[in-house]
Amino acid sequence: MIIYKTRTKEVKEAVGFKCHKCGREFTDHLWDCTGMIWEYECGYGSKFGDGNKLTVCLCEDCIEEVLGDYLVIERPC
């Protein structure tokens, strides 16, 4: 017979983000639709360092300001 034990485990849950550019915080129920959170692990020979992690959090206003000229916006089919 298998013996089981019940235990409580803490889990880290994302509940919002803070824009790296303007500093505004987004924690409402739509926080994951009001901006961009980008994480990237650098590979071998990266100018940012092998294995380092890059992270950027931007709200929609800052996305438009920083990346506006480079964005390609398409409607879904």
C-alpha positions in Angstrom: 0.0 0.0 0.0 1.2 3.5 -0.8 1.3 6.0 2.0 0.5 9.6 1.2 1.3 12.8 3.1 -0.5 16.0 2.4 1.6 19.2 2.5 1.1 22.9 1.6 3.3 24.3 -1.0 3.9 28.1 -1.7 3.6 29.1 -5.3 4.8 32.4 -6.8 2.1 33.9 -8.9 2.4 36.9 -11.2 -0.2 39.5 -10.3 0.9 42.5 -12.3 3.9 44.4 -13.7 5.7 47.7 -13.4 6.7 49.5 -16.6 10.5 49.8 -16.8 10.2 53.1 -18.7 7.4 55.2 -17.0 7.2 53.3 -13.7 3.4 52.8 -13.7 2.1 49.7 -12.0 -0.5 47.5 -13.5 -2.3 45.0 -11.1 -5.9 45.0 -12.3 -7.6 42.0 -13.7 -6.5 42.9 -17.3 -2.8 43.6 -16.4 -1.6 40.9 -18.9 -3.4 42.8 -21.7 -2.1 46.3 -20.9 1.5 45.9 -21.9 4.4 43.6 -22.9 6.6 41.5 -20.7 9.5 40.0 -22.6 12.1 37.6 -21.2 15.1 36.3 -23.1 18.0 34.0 -22.2 21.2 35.1 -23.9 23.1 32.4 -25.8 26.8 31.7 -26.4 28.7 34.8 -27.5 25.9 37.3 -26.7 27.0 40.9 -26.2 24.9 40.8 -23.0 26.7 37.8 -21.5 26.4 34.0 -22.0 23.4 32.7 -20.1 22.3 36.1 -18.8 18.5 36.8 -18.8 17.1 40.0 -20.4 13.7 41.2 -19.2 11.7 44.2 -20.2 8.2 45.3 -19.1 6.5 48.1 -21.0 3.0 49.5 -20.8 1.1 50.2 -24.1 1.9 53.9 -24.1 5.7 53.2 -23.7 5.5 50.4 -26.3 4.1 52.9 -28.8 6.7 55.6 -27.8 9.8 53.3 -27.9 8.8 50.8 -30.6 6.1 52.6 -32.6 8.1 53.1 -35.8 9.0 49.4 -35.8 5.7 47.8 -35.0 3.8 45.9 -37.6 0.1 45.8 -36.5 -2.1 43.2 -38.2 -5.7 42.4 -37.7 -6.5 38.7 -37.1 -8.1 36.8 -40.0 
